[in-house]
Amino acid sequence: MRKSLLLTVALFLAAGIVHAQQATTNKLRPLTKANAKLPATTASSEIEALREALDAQQQQIQQLRDEAQRRDATLQQLQQQLSTLQSAATQAQSAAQAAATSSQNTAATLTQVQTTVADLRTETSRGAITQDVEKRLREFEQPSQIHFRGITLTPGGFLAANTVFRVRNENADVLDTYGNAPFSGSSNSRLSEFRFTARHSRISLGLEGKIHDWKATGYYEMDFEGAAPTANEVQTNSFQPRIRQLWAQLETKNGISFLGGQAWTLLTTNRKGISPTTVFVPLTVTASFNVGYSYARQVGFRVTKGFNDKAWFAFAVENPETVLNVINPPANVLGFATSPNAQSPNSGFTLSNTPGGTGVSTDLAPDLIAKVAFEPGWGHYEIKALGRFFRDRLTGNNNVTGGGGLGFGFILPIVEKKFDFTVQAMGGRGIGRYGTANGSDVTLRPNGTIVPILSYQTLVGLELHPAPKLDLWLYGGNEYFGRSAYTTIAGTTTIGVGYGSPLNNLSGCSLETPSATQPCNAQNRDVWQIQPGFWYRFWRGKEGTLQYGMSYSYVHRRPWAGTGGRPVGINNIVMTSLRYYFP
C-alpha cells in the first residue's frame, strides 16, 4: 500500500513539473504581434500561482509521509499483539493436551479399579472365598488405614463378651491361675464359679512410616485386665491402665532392626522369622493361654539381623523380676517382692504394706536372651537361650546367683494353611516366671543364699483350619518344678527349708479352713493341662468380623509330697467368647 501511494505522488509531481515547464516555455517565447500586446503582470501572476501549487503539493506529500509513518507504527503494534496471542494460544493448547492426557490416565486407573473390584466380586460369588480375596476387596472398597503426615495409622482390636465357668472357684477373670488350682477338700473346691466379663476387650493402633531410608514401625495395644491391688510385672504388666504392648522399631535395608519398648519376650516362639508381629500365640479363649507356653510381655531392647529371609539372629535385654518361693525362710531377707524393703518406702511399685503384700524385686541386671530361627523351606525352627541374675541381702551381705535356660520351638505346616503342628519346650534353672503355670524362680537355703529352681516347660499344639470360617485347636502342656530341699534346726525340731521339702506340712490342704497346726505348705511339683476349642466366624465384611468361640480345659496340679498327705488340685473350665473385630 505504501508503494502504491508513493507511485501516485510521483506521477502527480511529474505532471505538475511538465505543466510548469510548458507554461514557462510559453512565457519565454519571443513576443509576436499576437502576444506582444499581453501585459507584463500576467506572467508574474502565473509564476506565483505555480509556486503556490508546488508548495501545496509538497505539503500534501509531507502529510502523506506522516500518515504512512503512523500506519507503520500501528501495524507494528498489531504484529506484537498477534505474536502475544499466538504464544498464549500455544500454551493453552499444551495445557489442554496435558489435561486430556491426565484425564485419560485417571479414567484408565478408575477403569482398572472398577475391573478389579468386579473380578473380586465375581470370585466371591463363585464361592472362592479366601482370606486373600476378602482382604483385597476390603482394601479397594473401604481402606482400613489412615494416612496422616507421612504416617500410616492402622486401628484395630475387638470387643469381647466372655463367659467363664469353673467347677472349682479361682476368683479369676479370663486370666486363669493354673498353678493355684484348688485342692480337693478345700472350701474353694466346693464352690463353683460363673461370671460374665468384657475386660478382655482390646484396643490397638499400628503406626508405620519412613525415616530417611529406614522403615519405622510402632504399635500400641491395651486391654482392661489390670488389677491395681495385686498388680505386678512378673509375667505381664498388670498395672492400670494395662499396657499389653507399646514398642517402636527401626528396620534398615540390610536386614538389621532395632526394637525398644514393651513387647512379647524374645523367648516366645515365632510363627515366622523373628518379629514382634509374628509371635505364636495360642488360639485360646482364656488370656492365660495353656500350661507349658513360655511367654512374657515386658519392656526390653532388641537387635535382630535377617539373612535372605531364611535365617535370623536376635539378642535382647529385658526387664527382670524374681519370684521367690520358700518354706521357713530365714528372717529379714531383703530384695524380693514380699520382703520389707519392697514394701517400704512406699512408691509407685509398692501396692500394699500389709503382710504378704505385693511389690517388685530389687533386681541386679536385666534378663539376657538370644535366639536363632531357621526357615529352610518347610516349617519354622528356632533355638533360644536365657541368662538371669538373682540377688538378695541378709545379715549385711549381698548374695548374687546366676540362672538361665535353653529352649527350642518349631511349627510344621502338615497341610498348607489347613493343619499346623507346634512344639515348644524350655528347661533350666530360675525360669519359672516365664511359664503359664505361675511358677517360681528361686528358693533359699537356711543361710539365705539363693537357689534357682529347676524347671521344664513343654507345649504341644494342633491347629486345624478345615474351612475359611472355622478354626479348631487342641493344646496340651506340662510344667515341672524340681525339688531343692534343705533342713535346719528350730529349737529342738528339724524343719524343712527351701522348695519341695519332704518335711513340709500338707495336712491342711484338704481342709475347709487350714490352721497354724494344720497348714498347707504345698509347693508344686508339676502342673499339666489339656485344652480343645474352636472359633467360628459367622460374619465377615468391610464393617468388621463377628465370631464366636468356646474352649474346655482340664487342669491337674500336684505338689511335692510332705507330711499329712499329698493333695491334688483339679479344675474343669469352660469359656465362651463373642467378639466383634474392628475392620
RALIN-V149587 format. One record per residue. RES is the residue in three letters. OMEGA is omega in whole degrees, -180 to 180 (999 if undefined). BURIAL is I if it has 9 or more other ideal C-beta (glycine too) atoms within 8 Angstrom, else O. Layout:
# RALIN-V149587
res=(RES & RES)
omega=(OMEGA & OMEGA)
burial=(BURIAL & BURIAL)
This chain:
# RALIN-V149587
res=(MET & ARG & LYS & SER & LEU & LEU & LEU & THR & VAL & ALA & LEU & PHE & LEU & ALA & ALA & GLY & ILE & VAL & HIS & ALA & GLN & GLN & ALA & THR & THR & ASN & LYS & LEU & ARG & PRO & LEU & THR & LYS & ALA & ASN & ALA & LYS & LEU & PRO & ALA & THR & THR & ALA & SER & SER & GLU & ILE & GLU & ALA & LEU & ARG & GLU & ALA & LEU & ASP & ALA & GLN & GLN & GLN & GLN & ILE & GLN & GLN & LEU & ARG & ASP & GLU & ALA & GLN & ARG & ARG & ASP & ALA & THR & LEU & GLN & GLN & LEU & GLN & GLN & GLN & LEU & SER & THR & LEU & GLN & SER & ALA & ALA & THR & GLN & ALA & GLN & SER & ALA & ALA & GLN & ALA & ALA & ALA & THR & SER & SER & GLN & ASN & THR & ALA & ALA & THR & LEU & THR & GLN & VAL & GLN & THR & THR & VAL & ALA & ASP & LEU & ARG & THR & GLU & THR & SER & ARG & GLY & ALA & ILE & THR & GLN & ASP & VAL & GLU & LYS & ARG & LEU & ARG & GLU & PHE & GLU & GLN & PRO & SER & GLN & ILE & HIS & PHE & ARG & GLY & ILE & THR & LEU & THR & PRO & GLY & GLY & PHE & LEU & ALA & ALA & ASN & THR & VAL & PHE & ARG & VAL & ARG & ASN & GLU & ASN & ALA & ASP & VAL & LEU & ASP & THR & TYR & GLY & ASN & ALA & PRO & PHE & SER & GLY & SER & SER & ASN & SER & ARG & LEU & SER & GLU & PHE & ARG & PHE & THR & ALA & ARG & HIS & SER & ARG & ILE & SER & LEU & GLY & LEU & GLU & GLY & LYS & ILE & HIS & ASP & TRP & LYS & ALA & THR & GLY & TYR & TYR & GLU & MET & ASP & PHE & GLU & GLY & ALA & ALA & PRO & THR & ALA & ASN & GLU & VAL & GLN & THR & ASN & SER & PHE & GLN & PRO & ARG & ILE & ARG & GLN & LEU & TRP & ALA & GLN & LEU & GLU & THR & LYS & ASN & GLY & ILE & SER & PHE & LEU & GLY & GLY & GLN & ALA & TRP & THR & LEU & LEU & THR & THR & ASN & ARG & LYS & GLY & ILE & SER & PRO & THR & THR & VAL & PHE & VAL & PRO & LEU & THR & VAL & THR & ALA & SER & PHE & ASN & VAL & GLY & TYR & SER & TYR & ALA & ARG & GLN & VAL & GLY & PHE & ARG & VAL & THR & LYS & GLY & PHE & ASN & ASP & LYS & ALA & TRP & PHE & ALA & PHE & ALA & VAL & GLU & ASN & PRO & GLU & THR & VAL & LEU & ASN & VAL & ILE & ASN & PRO & PRO & ALA & ASN & VAL & LEU & GLY & PHE & ALA & THR & SER & PRO & ASN & ALA & GLN & SER & PRO & ASN & SER & GLY & PHE & THR & LEU & SER & ASN & THR & PRO & GLY & GLY & THR & GLY & VAL & SER & THR & ASP & LEU & ALA & PRO & ASP & LEU & ILE & ALA & LYS & VAL & ALA & PHE & GLU & PRO & GLY & TRP & GLY & HIS & TYR & GLU & ILE & LYS & ALA & LEU & GLY & ARG & PHE & PHE & ARG & ASP & ARG & LEU & THR & GLY & ASN & ASN & ASN & VAL & THR & GLY & GLY & GLY & GLY & LEU & GLY & PHE & GLY & PHE & ILE & LEU & PRO & ILE & VAL & GLU & LYS & LYS & PHE & ASP & PHE & THR & VAL & GLN & ALA & MET & GLY & GLY & ARG & GLY & ILE & GLY & ARG & TYR & GLY & THR & ALA & ASN & GLY & SER & ASP & VAL & THR & LEU & ARG & PRO & ASN & GLY & THR & ILE & VAL & PRO & ILE & LEU & SER & TYR & GLN & THR & LEU & VAL & GLY & LEU & GLU & LEU & HIS & PRO & ALA & PRO & LYS & LEU & ASP & LEU & TRP & LEU & TYR & GLY & GLY & ASN & GLU & TYR & PHE & GLY & ARG & SER & ALA & TYR & THR & THR & ILE & ALA & GLY & THR & THR & THR & ILE & GLY & VAL & GLY & TYR & GLY & SER & PRO & LEU & ASN & ASN & LEU & SER & GLY & CYS & SER & LEU & GLU & THR & PRO & SER & ALA & THR & GLN & PRO & CYS & ASN & ALA & GLN & ASN & ARG & ASP & VAL & TRP & GLN & ILE & GLN & PRO & GLY & PHE & TRP & TYR & ARG & PHE & TRP & ARG & GLY & LYS & GLU & GLY & THR & LEU & GLN & TYR & GLY & MET & SER & TYR & SER & TYR & VAL & HIS & ARG & ARG & PRO & TRP & ALA & GLY & THR & GLY & GLY & ARG & PRO & VAL & GLY & ILE & ASN & ASN & ILE & VAL & MET & THR & SER & LEU & ARG & TYR & TYR & PHE & PRO)
omega=(-180 & -179 & 179 & 179 & 180 & 180 & 179 & 179 & -179 & 178 & 179 & 179 & -179 & 180 & 179 & -179 & 179 & 179 & 180 & -180 & 179 & -180 & 180 & -180 & 180 & -179 & -178 & -180 & -180 & -179 & 176 & 179 & -176 & -175 & -178 & -178 & -177 & -179 & -177 & -177 & -179 & 179 & -179 & -179 & 180 & 180 & 180 & 179 & 178 & 179 & 180 & 178 & 179 & 178 & 180 & 179 & 178 & 177 & 178 & 178 & -180 & 178 & 178 & 178 & 179 & 180 & 179 & 179 & 179 & 179 & 176 & -180 & 179 & 179 & 179 & 178 & 178 & 179 & 178 & 179 & 179 & 178 & 179 & 179 & 178 & 178 & 179 & 179 & 178 & 178 & 179 & 179 & 178 & 179 & 179 & 178 & 179 & 179 & 179 & 178 & 178 & 179 & 178 & 179 & 179 & 179 & 179 & 179 & 179 & 179 & 180 & 179 & 180 & 179 & 180 & 179 & 179 & 178 & -180 & 178 & 180 & 178 & -179 & -179 & 178 & 178 & 180 & -176 & 178 & 180 & -179 & 179 & -179 & 179 & 179 & 179 & 179 & -179 & 179 & -173 & -177 & -178 & 180 & -177 & 179 & 180 & -175 & 176 & 177 & -180 & 176 & -179 & 179 & 177 & -179 & 180 & 179 & 171 & -174 & 171 & -174 & 167 & -179 & 174 & 177 & 178 & 178 & -171 & 172 & -175 & -176 & 175 & 175 & 174 & -178 & 175 & -174 & -178 & 179 & 176 & -174 & 176 & 177 & -180 & 179 & -178 & -180 & 178 & 180 & 178 & 172 & -176 & 176 & 177 & 166 & 179 & 175 & -173 & -179 & 174 & -169 & 176 & -179 & 177 & 176 & 180 & 180 & 180 & -178 & 169 & -169 & 178 & 177 & 174 & -179 & -178 & 175 & -179 & 176 & 180 & -179 & 169 & -173 & -177 & 179 & -180 & -172 & -176 & -178 & -176 & 178 & 178 & -178 & -177 & 175 & 178 & -178 & -180 & -177 & -10 & -171 & 176 & 172 & 178 & 176 & -174 & 175 & -177 & 173 & -177 & -179 & -179 & -179 & 173 & 178 & 178 & 179 & -178 & 175 & 180 & -179 & -179 & 172 & -179 & 178 & 178 & -177 & 180 & 175 & 173 & 179 & 178 & 173 & -178 & 178 & -179 & -179 & -178 & 174 & 178 & 179 & -174 & -171 & 172 & 180 & 178 & 177 & 173 & -176 & 177 & -179 & 180 & -178 & -178 & 168 & 170 & -172 & -178 & 178 & 177 & -170 & 171 & -177 & 176 & 178 & -179 & 174 & 179 & 178 & -179 & -179 & 173 & -180 & 176 & -176 & 166 & -172 & -176 & 179 & 171 & -176 & 178 & -178 & 173 & -177 & 174 & -179 & -179 & 172 & -176 & 171 & 173 & -178 & 172 & -178 & -174 & -177 & -180 & -174 & -177 & 175 & -179 & -178 & 9 & 180 & -178 & 179 & 179 & -177 & -173 & -180 & 176 & 178 & 178 & -178 & 180 & -174 & 172 & 174 & 179 & 179 & -170 & -177 & -172 & 179 & 171 & -180 & -175 & 176 & -179 & 173 & 180 & -179 & 172 & -174 & -179 & 176 & 178 & 178 & -176 & 178 & 177 & -175 & -178 & -178 & 173 & -176 & -179 & -178 & -178 & 168 & -179 & -179 & 178 & 174 & -179 & 172 & 177 & -178 & 180 & 179 & 177 & 179 & -178 & 177 & 180 & 177 & 177 & 174 & 177 & -176 & 176 & -179 & 171 & -173 & 178 & -179 & -172 & 179 & 177 & -173 & 172 & 171 & -177 & 179 & 177 & 178 & 180 & 180 & -178 & -172 & -175 & 178 & 179 & -176 & -176 & 177 & -177 & 180 & -178 & -171 & 169 & -177 & 168 & 179 & 180 & 175 & 177 & -172 & 175 & 175 & -178 & 176 & -177 & 174 & -180 & -177 & 177 & 174 & -177 & 172 & 179 & -178 & 178 & -175 & 179 & -179 & -178 & -170 & 172 & 175 & 178 & 173 & 179 & 173 & -177 & -179 & 172 & -177 & 180 & -176 & 180 & 173 & -170 & 179 & 178 & 175 & -179 & 174 & -173 & 178 & -175 & 173 & -178 & 178 & 177 & 177 & -174 & 174 & -179 & 175 & 180 & 179 & -179 & -178 & -173 & -179 & -175 & -178 & 179 & 175 & -178 & 176 & -179 & -180 & 180 & 177 & -178 & 174 & -179 & -177 & 175 & -170 & 171 & 177 & 175 & 176 & -173 & 170 & -173 & 169 & 178 & -180 & 168 & 177 & 179 & -177 & 173 & 177 & -180 & -179 & 179 & -179 & -178 & 177 & -178 & -179 & 180 & 178 & 178 & 174 & 179 & 169 & -176 & -179 & -178 & 180 & 179 & 171 & -178 & 176 & 178 & 177 & 175 & 180 & -175 & 177 & 176 & -179 & 175 & 174 & -172 & 174 & 178 & 172 & 180 & 171 & -173 & 169 & 179 & 178 & -179 & 999)
burial=(O & O & O & O & I & O & O & O & I & O & O & I & I & O & O & I & O & O & O & I & O & O & I & O & O & O & I & O & O & O & O & O & O & O & O & O & O & O & O & O & O & O & I & O & O & I & I & O & O & I & O & O & I & I & O & O & I & O & O & I & I & O & O & I & O & O & O & I & O & O & I & I & O & O & O & O & O & O & O & O & O & O & O & O & O & O & O & O & O & O & O & O & O & O & O & O & O & O & O & O & O & O & O & O & O & O & O & O & O & O & O & O & I & O & O & I & I & O & O & I & I & O & I & I & O & O & O & O & O & O & O & O & I & I & O & I & I & I & O & I & O & O & O & O & O & O & O & O & O & O & I & I & I & I & I & I & I & I & O & I & I & I & I & I & I & I & O & I & I & I & O & I & I & I & I & I & I & I & I & I & I & I & I & I & I & I & O & I & I & O & O & O & I & O & O & O & I & I & I & I & I & I & I & I & I & I & I & I & O & O & O & O & O & I & O & I & I & I & I & I & I & I & I & I & I & I & O & O & O & O & I & I & I & O & O & I & I & I & I & O & O & I & I & I & I & O & I & I & I & I & I & I & O & O & O & I & I & I & I & I & I & I & I & I & I & I & I & I & I & I & O & O & I & I & I & I & O & I & I & I & O & I & O & I & I & I & I & I & I & I & I & I & I & I & I & I & I & I & O & I & I & I & I & I & I & I & I & O & O & O & I & I & I & I & I & I & I & I & I & I & I & I & I & I & I & I & I & O & I & I & O & O & I & I & I & I & I & I & I & O & I & I & I & O & O & O & O & O & O & I & I & I & O & O & O & O & I & I & I & I & I & I & I & O & O & I & I & I & I & I & I & I & I & I & I & O & O & O & I & I & I & I & I & I & I & I & I & I & I & I & I & I & I & I & O & O & O & O & I & I & I & I & I & I & I & I & I & I & I & I & I & I & I & O & O & O & O & O & I & I & I & I & I & I & I & I & I & I & I & I & I & I & I & I & I & I & I & I & I & I & I & I & I & I & I & I & O & I & O & I & I & I & I & I & I & I & I & I & I & I & I & I & I & I & I & O & O & O & O & I & I & I & I & I & I & I & I & I & I & O & I & I & O & I & I & I & I & I & O & O & O & O & O & O & I & I & I & I & I & I & I & I & I & I & I & I & I & I & I & I & I & O & O & O & O & O & O & I & I & I & I & I & I & I & I & I & I & I & I & I & I & I & I & I & I & I & I & O & O & O & O & O & O & I & I & I & I & I & I & I & I & I & I & I & I & I & I & I & I & I & O & I & O & I & O & O & I & I & I & I & I & I & I & I & I & I & I & I & I & I & I & O & I)
